[in-house]
Amino acid sequence: MAKIYSDCNPKKIQLNPKKETVDFLLNYSKALRVNCYKKMKFEALLN
Amino acid sequence: MKKILIQDAVLVKNYLNGDESALSVLINRHKQKIYSFIYSKVFDRDITEDVFQDTFIKVIKTLKLGKYNEEGKFLPWVMRIAHNLVIDHFRRNSRMPKFDNAGEFSIFSVLSDSALNAEKSIIKNQVESDVRRIIQELPEDQKQVLVMRMYQDMSFKEISERTGVSINTALGRMRYALINLRKVIEQHNIVLTN
C-alpha cells in the first residue's frame, strides 16, 4: 500500500469576533432610532 | 427537518421592517468572513475587533437611515465598508505612529539615545580623571609632549618648536610616554573602559 508522506492539514483557525462585540452591535441596533422630520433625519440612541 | 436559508436581501428587508433578529442572523452568517478579512489586513486582534465593530455600526446606521440600496450584494457592500475602515485605520496610524511594546519586537531595541546616561557619564568622568592622574606620574619631558599632543592638539612640528627639541625627539618622548602609561595601567590593574 502506498505510504502517504504528506501531513494532514492542520485545523484552520477560525477567526471570529468576540461575543461581547456582537452583543454590543445587536444592542446598539436596538437602541438606535431614526426620527424623520420633513426631509431631515435624526439619529437617537435610546438606551 | 430541512433548514431553509433565508437570503440576505430578505433578512435586510425584515430588519428594515423592525425585525431585530434578522440583523443577528446577518452578523452571525458573515462575521467570520468579515472578521478574517479585516484580520488579514491589520494582523492585530484588538484592532480587528474595533474595525469589525465600526463596520457594523456603519451598516446599522446606513440601513436605519434608509440609505442602503438593495442590489443583492449585502456581503460585498459590508466588505467594502470594512476595507475603507481598514484604510482609514492605516491613514490614521501613519499620521500618528503608535508604538507598543506588546509584541516580541521592541522599537526601543532599534532606537538608541546617543546621549550618555547618568551611569555612563559618571564612568566617563572617572576614566578621564584616572588618565590625568596617571599622566602626572610621567617624567616631565614625556608629560609635556603628551599633554601638548593629546590635550592641546598640537602637531609634532609645533611641539618641537615650543620645546626646542627635534621632531624625532618629540616623537620618541611621546612613544615612551605611551609605553610608560601602559606599564602603569597594567601594573596597577587600572580599568580604563567605558
Interface residues (C-beta under 8 A of the other chain):
Chain A: Q14 L15 N16 P17 K18 T21 V22 F24 L25 L26 Y28 S29 K30 L32 R33 V34 K41 E43
Chain B: E20 L23 S24 I27 N28 K31 Q32 Y35 S36 Y39 T48 E49 F52 Q53 F56 I57 I60 K61 K64 L65 G66
